[in-house]
Amino acid sequence: MSLVLVDRPEPGIARLCLNRPERRNAFDPEVRDALVEACASVAFDDDVRAIVLGSANGVFCAGGDVTGMKNMSPEAGRRRMQTSHRLVRMMLDCDKPIVAGVEGWAVGAGAGIALWADTIVLGESATIGIPFFKLGLVPDYAIFHTLPRRVGLAKARQILLYGRNYKGQAAVDIGLADELAADSDVAGTALARARELAAQPRHAMSLTKRQLALWPQTLGPALEMENMAQSLGFQTEDFVEGRSAFLEKRKPKFA
């Protein structure tokens, strides 16, 4: 059985679904390695314009598989994290927009994975939480990087220090998710958002994601990056198409 299912539900869209139902998609080295392989297969594919992260069984990810975290020496722990960081870097450096469709639980490492996404669609009864303190551990999977960027430092501090779970609308209200969907329509809504993002100009999308990743910036470096990005943008076929569509009063069709 494949631990990560990969399909192409529509042209330009790749969907990766965690598939370990007997453990509620708990993350272990085997699932991690399968996700690394799956991510690599789509992140560098020019035919893919947007990526959907989801689950095949109604639970996004119940966190790290604690049963495998036994007799973990500092050396073993460091090797484990270095391998995990290969996956983190691949997803956070990805030029393509990522949408997460979160059903059931996304806690611990599961929350970390969801937070890689540019857009998080959350089921009405789904829960996001970062309860690492219950295991005597600190958050990982780049949560210290992604969470403050999503909710701000003050809210991130409260989420991390108290280790509370946030369900449905409460998660959207605090900024942990972007859109609430009926539990039965999470996958469909996530696919719809990916469809919107896939239709955007590829080059401008890539550079916009890179500029957002540099936040916070002082004015000087921000303007310099803007200068470079826009100068390149003027040279693209996307700009030619966008300008023509504007003048002809039609919707652009980006290659």
N, C-alpha and C positions, 0 to 999 in steps of 0.2 A: 504494500500500500504506500502510495506517495504521501509524504508528510506535508507537501505543499503542492496544491493543484494549480496549474497554470493554464489559462485559456485566453482566447481573443474574442470577447463577446461582440465586438464591433470593430470595423477597420480603424486602426490607429490606437486602440485601447487594449492593454494587457491587464489581466486580473490575476492576482496571486491570493490563494485562499489557504490558510492554515488548516491542516486536516489530521488532527490527532484527537478524535472525539472521546476516546476512553479516558483521556487526561484533561479534557476541556482545553485542548491546545496548549497545555503547559509547555513552556520553552525549556528544552534541554539541548545538549550539543548536537544531537542528530537533527532536531527541528531547525536549529540555527544554521547548520551546514546546508540543509535542504533549502532554506530561505536565501542563503548566500548564492547558491547555484541558480535559484529561480530569479533572483534580483539581477544577477549578472546577465542572464539570458534576455532580459527585457530592457535593462537600463542602457545598454549600448546598442540596441536595435533601432536603426533609423526609421523603421516602419512603425515604431511605437511612439505615440505623441503624448500619452497619459497613462498612468498606472493606478490601478485600484488595489488596495490591500483589504482583505476581508477574511471570512472564515467559512468553512464548508458545513458547519454543524451548529450554528446558532450561538456560539460563544467565541468572541474574538480571541482572547488569550487570557488564561487564568494566572499568568505570571510564570516565574521560573519554577522548574520542577525541583522541589525541595528534596525529594527522595534521592536525587543524584548528588546532592551537595554534602557529602560525608567525607570526613577526614581531609578537608581541603587545606593543604599547606599553602603558605604565602606564594611559593613558586608556582604551584598548580593554579591558584587563584589568578595570578598574574597572566599565566598563559591563557587561561579561560577568557579573561577580559580582553587580551590582545586579539584573540580570534574574533570575539564579539565585536570589537571595534572595527574590524574589517567590514563587517556588515553595516555598522553605523555610518562609517565614512562613505560607503557606496551609496547609501540612501540619502544622506544629507548633502552629498555632493552632486546628486542626480540633477541633470538639467531639465528633466521632464516633470511636469506637475504630478503630484501624488494625492490621491483621495483615499481616506480610510473609512470603511463602512463598519461601524462598531456595533455589534450585537452582544447581548448578555453581559459578560464581564471583560474589562480591559484593565487589569490591575498589575502593579509591579512592572515587570518587563513588558507585559502587554500594554500598559499605559505608555511606556517608553516607545514601543513600536508605533502606536497610534500617533504619538506626538511628532513622528517624522513627517507626517502628512501635511500638505498645504491646506487641505480642507478635511475636517472630520465630521462625518455624518453619524449621528448617535441615535440609537433606538430609544423609544420612550421609556422602556423599562431597563435599559442598559446602564451599567455603572462603570465609572472610571475612578481609579484610586491608586495611590502610591504609598502603600503601607510597609515599606522596607524595614521600618523600625521594629515591626513585630518579629522580625528575624534577627534583629541586632545588626542589620546591615544598612549601608547608605544606598541611595538611588543610583542606578546605572543606566546603561543604554542611552547616554547623552541627555538624561533628564535635566541635569543642571544647566545644560545649554539650551534645550528646547522649551522647557516650561516657563522660565522668566520671559522669554521672547513672546510667548503666547499670552500669558496672563499678567505680566508685569512682576517685578521683584517682590513687592509687598504681598501680593496674593500667593506667589510661588512659595514664599517663606511660610505662610500659614498652612498651605497644602502639604508641604514637606514636613514641617515640624509636628503637626498634629496627625498626619497620616490618615485623614478622613477619606471616606468614599463619597463620590458625588454622582447622583443618579439623574438620568433624564434631563429635565429642564434645568435643574440646579447646576448641572455640569455646563450646560450652554450658557447659563447666566453668569457663571464665574469665568467663562472663556476657555474652558477645557475642551469644548466642542463648538462647532460652528453652526450646525443645523440639526434640528430634531426631526425624526421621521417615525412613522408608525413602525412597530417592530417587524411587521410583515413587509415593509417597503424599504428597509435599510439598503439592501443590495441594489434595488432599482434606483433609489435616490442617489446613491454613490455613483452608479453608472451614469446617471444623467449629468451629475456635476463633472465627471471625467469627460463626458462628451462635449460639454461647454469648453472645458480647458483645452481639449485636443483640437478644437477649432481655432484657437488663438494662434497668432504668428509665432512660429517655433523659435526664431532667433531672439525676438523681444522677450518671450517667455523665459528663455534660458538666462539672459542677462538680468532680467528683473529678479529672478530667484537668486542670482549671485549677489546682487546689490542688497537684497533683503538679508542674506546670510551674513553680511558685513556689519549689520546693525549691532550696537550703536556706533555711529561715526560722528566725528566733528565735521563742520561744514566744508572745510577745504578738501579732505579726501572724498567726501560724498560728491562734491561738484566735479572733482577730477574723474571719478568713476562714471558719473553721468555723462561727462564730456566724451569719454572714450566709447561708452556704450551707444550713445546716440550717433556719434560719428560713424560707427560701424553700421548702425541701423539704417542710415541713409543709403548705404551701398547694397542693401539686400533686395531680393526679389519680393519679399513680403512688403517692403515699403512701396515698391512700384505698384503692386497689386492693391495695397491699401489706399494709396493716393488715387489710383484710377477708379476704384470703387466709390470713393468719396465724391469725386467729380462727376461720376456717372449716376450717383444716387442709387447705388445697389449695395448689397451685402458682400463683403470681400470673401474670396475663396483662397485661403492661404495654402501653399503647397506643403 
